[in-house]
Amino acid sequence: RKVKDSNKMLSHEEIYKIMQWLPVVVASAFFLINLIKGNTAAMIVIGICLAVLIALFVITKKKNVSLYKRELIMSISLPVLVFVISLFSGASYSDDFPLFIAVIAMTGLYLEPQFTRIQIILVDIFLIVMYLAHPEKSGGLSQYILCAVCFTLATILIYQVIKRGRAFIEISQESAKQSGKLLESIRS
């Protein structure tokens, strides 16, 4: 019987698979919440987004779209999904800022760094649209501007920390590789 090594790192593909189904679970939860509350419009819109998201994931996998392109699609669709949920669920936008930050942090940690930059710009645009669509859910213009500025600064900081951490890991991996080569040459 083969025992799985618990110290083995997940592959990039395995991380992508986990990440791709996380938003499906979250969107499904919001779909059910709106179903229970009887919010038909939110349920329909979130249901459509959920169906499109699942279709995107399945079609790109079946058509053997490169992992890079699938990750790009996912990194754009995640903020879109949070945006749709924000517009149609809840009485206040204040709960949605942490969800946007979580999406950006998750993408920054596990996907290509340039996708995080795209997400930050996209979410800033969504925050403006959200205010224009439902200013009553914002807690007032000055409060909303403060939250949007804090959000942008926080996401830029998260991006810089992740970028620095990735650079440190790459340097460490290169050093380990060089040490391995040196050890092999000494043994030869």
C-alpha positions, 0 to 999 in steps of 0.5 A: 500500500502506497502512503502519500507523502504529506511533505510533498508540495502541491503542483501548480496544476493541483493548486489551479484545480483547487482554486478553480472550484473554490469560487464555484462553492462560494457562488453556490453558497450565495445562490442558496442564500438568495434562494432561501431569502427569496431574492429571485433576481440575485439567484438568477444572476448568480446562477447564470454567472455560476453556470458560465464559470463552470462552462468556462472551466470545463470548455477550456479544459476539454479544448486543452487551453494552456494552463497560463490562459486558463489561469488568466481566465480564472483570475479575471472571472473571480473578481467578476463573480465577486462583483456580481455577488456584491451587486445582487446580494447583501445590504452593504458593500463593506462585507465585499472588500475583504472578499475582493482582497482574499481573491487578489491575495489568493491569485497573487500567491498561486498564479502569475504576478501580472494577473494580480495587477490586472485584478487590482485594476479590474476591482477598482473599476468594479468599485466605482461601478458598484457605487454608481449602481447602488450608492445606498449600499455604500455607507456614504460617498466619503466612507466608500472612497476611504474603503476603496483607497484602503482596499487599493493600498492594501492590495498593492501592499499584498502584491509587493509582499507576495512579489518579494516572497516569490523572489526570495523563494526563487533565489533559495531554489537557485541556491539549492540547485547550485549547491546540489551541482557543487555536491555532485561535482565533489562526489565525482 
